[in-house]
Amino acid sequence: MDERRTTREHLAALDERLLALADHVELVAMADRYFSLLDEQEFPPGWADSVFTADARLEFPGRLCRDRVAIAEFLSRDAERYDRTQRLGTGHLITVHGGTASLRWNSIETGALPAGDEDRYRSIGGRYRADARRTPDGWRLTNLFLRLIWTRQER
């Protein structure tokens, strides 16, 4: 009897660890999907639904958006400033609290500015802080904050 209980407890602990790992993988994939959507610079209707909740907030230096529609409009309009971009996110730190999660990660983002025959680049380094909620469609961001650490523009 004790052996069965120990086996059940062991399996329950493994199941809990597996679910925590799945949440971590899904949350990192959501952050990666966000960067990928921006780098592809294609914004079909509803693109932000796969990343943000309807009531999400986005706070970047000099910009505050208070819902998913405003976020989508701002990000798609901001993307027009660049011919192409590349965003790299790393060091994802994630804490899950049941149906909510907090995330932090570092980023380096580079955009090629329109410049005719000669490329000009603007790069930033920053730290993202975010909150997410588990929805029927998977994890979605409820709050996204970018702390700008450095910028550089090559002419």
C-alpha positions as CSV (number, residue, x, y, z in Angstrom):
1,M,0.0,0.0,0.0
2,D,2.8,2.5,0.9
3,E,4.5,1.7,-2.4
4,R,1.4,2.5,-4.4
5,R,0.9,5.8,-2.6
6,T,4.6,6.7,-3.1
7,T,4.2,5.9,-6.8
8,R,1.1,8.0,-7.1
9,E,2.7,10.9,-5.2
10,H,5.8,10.6,-7.5
11,L,3.6,10.6,-10.6
12,A,1.6,13.6,-9.3
13,A,4.8,15.5,-8.7
14,L,6.1,14.7,-12.2
15,D,2.7,15.8,-13.7
16,E,3.0,19.1,-11.8
17,R,6.5,19.7,-13.1
18,L,5.5,18.8,-16.7
19,L,2.6,21.3,-16.5
20,A,5.0,24.0,-15.2
21,L,7.4,23.2,-18.0
22,A,4.7,23.4,-20.6
23,D,3.6,26.8,-19.3
24,H,7.2,28.1,-19.5
25,V,7.5,26.9,-23.1
26,E,4.2,28.4,-24.1
27,L,5.1,31.8,-22.5
28,V,8.5,32.0,-24.2
29,A,6.8,31.0,-27.5
30,M,4.3,33.9,-27.0
31,A,7.2,36.4,-26.5
32,D,8.9,35.0,-29.6
33,R,5.7,35.2,-31.6
34,Y,5.4,38.8,-30.6
35,F,8.9,39.6,-31.9
36,S,8.4,37.5,-35.0
37,L,5.1,39.3,-35.9
38,L,6.9,42.6,-35.7
39,D,9.9,41.5,-37.7
40,E,7.8,40.1,-40.5
41,Q,6.1,43.5,-40.7
42,E,2.9,41.9,-41.9
43,F,-0.1,42.9,-39.9
44,P,-3.3,41.1,-41.1
45,P,-6.5,41.8,-39.3
46,G,-6.6,40.3,-35.8
47,W,-2.8,39.7,-35.7
48,A,-2.5,41.1,-32.2
49,D,-5.2,38.6,-30.9
50,S,-2.5,35.9,-30.7
51,V,-0.4,38.0,-28.3
52,F,-2.5,40.4,-26.3
53,T,-5.8,40.3,-24.3
54,A,-8.5,42.8,-25.4
55,D,-7.8,44.9,-22.2
56,A,-3.9,44.8,-22.5
57,R,-1.7,47.7,-21.8
58,L,1.6,48.6,-23.5
59,E,4.0,51.1,-22.1
60,F,7.1,52.1,-24.1
61,P,9.2,55.2,-23.6
62,G,6.9,58.0,-24.7
63,R,3.9,55.8,-25.5
64,L,1.1,54.3,-23.5
65,C,-1.6,52.2,-25.2
66,R,-4.6,51.0,-23.1
67,D,-6.1,48.2,-25.2
68,R,-5.3,45.7,-27.9
69,V,-6.7,47.9,-30.7
70,A,-4.5,50.8,-29.7
71,I,-1.5,48.5,-29.3
72,A,-2.0,47.0,-32.8
73,E,-2.3,50.4,-34.4
74,F,0.7,51.8,-32.7
75,L,3.0,48.8,-33.4
76,S,2.0,48.5,-37.1
77,R,2.4,52.3,-37.6
78,D,5.8,52.2,-35.8
79,A,7.0,49.4,-38.0
80,E,6.6,51.6,-41.1
81,R,9.7,53.6,-40.0
82,Y,11.9,50.7,-40.9
83,D,12.7,48.8,-44.1
84,R,13.4,45.6,-42.0
85,T,14.0,44.7,-38.4
86,Q,15.5,42.0,-36.2
87,R,14.6,41.5,-32.6
88,L,16.4,39.1,-30.3
89,G,15.0,38.1,-26.9
90,T,16.9,36.2,-24.3
91,G,17.1,35.4,-20.6
92,H,13.3,34.8,-20.1
93,L,12.5,34.7,-16.4
94,I,9.0,33.4,-15.9
95,T,6.8,32.9,-12.8
96,V,3.4,31.3,-13.1
97,H,0.7,31.9,-10.5
98,G,-2.1,29.6,-11.6
99,G,-3.9,31.4,-14.5
100,T,-1.5,34.4,-14.5
101,A,2.2,34.8,-15.1
102,S,4.9,37.4,-14.9
103,L,7.7,37.5,-17.4
104,R,11.0,39.4,-17.9
105,W,13.4,39.2,-20.7
106,N,16.2,41.2,-22.3
107,S,16.2,42.3,-25.9
108,I,18.4,43.8,-28.6
109,E,16.4,45.2,-31.5
110,T,17.8,46.6,-34.8
111,G,15.9,48.4,-37.5
112,A,17.2,49.4,-41.0
113,L,16.0,53.0,-41.7
114,P,15.1,53.9,-45.2
115,A,18.2,55.5,-46.7
116,G,18.4,55.0,-50.4
117,D,21.6,53.1,-51.4
118,E,23.2,53.2,-48.0
119,D,21.8,51.3,-45.0
120,R,21.4,53.2,-41.7
121,Y,20.5,51.3,-38.6
122,R,19.0,52.1,-35.2
123,S,19.6,49.7,-32.4
124,I,18.2,49.5,-28.9
125,G,18.9,47.3,-25.9
126,G,16.1,47.0,-23.4
127,R,14.4,44.9,-20.7
128,Y,10.8,43.8,-21.0
129,R,8.5,43.2,-18.1
130,A,5.1,41.7,-18.8
131,D,2.1,40.1,-17.2
132,A,0.1,37.4,-18.9
133,R,-3.2,35.6,-18.5
134,R,-4.2,32.1,-19.5
135,T,-7.1,32.3,-21.9
136,P,-9.1,29.6,-23.7
137,D,-6.8,30.3,-26.7
138,G,-3.6,30.1,-24.7
139,W,-1.4,32.6,-22.9
140,R,-1.9,36.3,-23.8
141,L,-0.1,39.4,-22.6
142,T,-2.1,41.7,-20.3
143,N,0.6,44.2,-19.7
144,L,3.9,44.9,-21.6
145,F,6.5,47.4,-20.4
146,L,9.8,48.2,-22.1
147,R,12.6,49.8,-20.2
148,L,15.1,51.3,-22.6
149,I,18.7,50.6,-21.5
150,W,20.7,52.0,-24.5
151,T,20.2,53.2,-28.1
152,R,22.6,53.6,-31.0
153,Q,22.0,55.0,-34.5
154,E,24.5,54.5,-37.3
155,R,24.4,57.0,-40.1
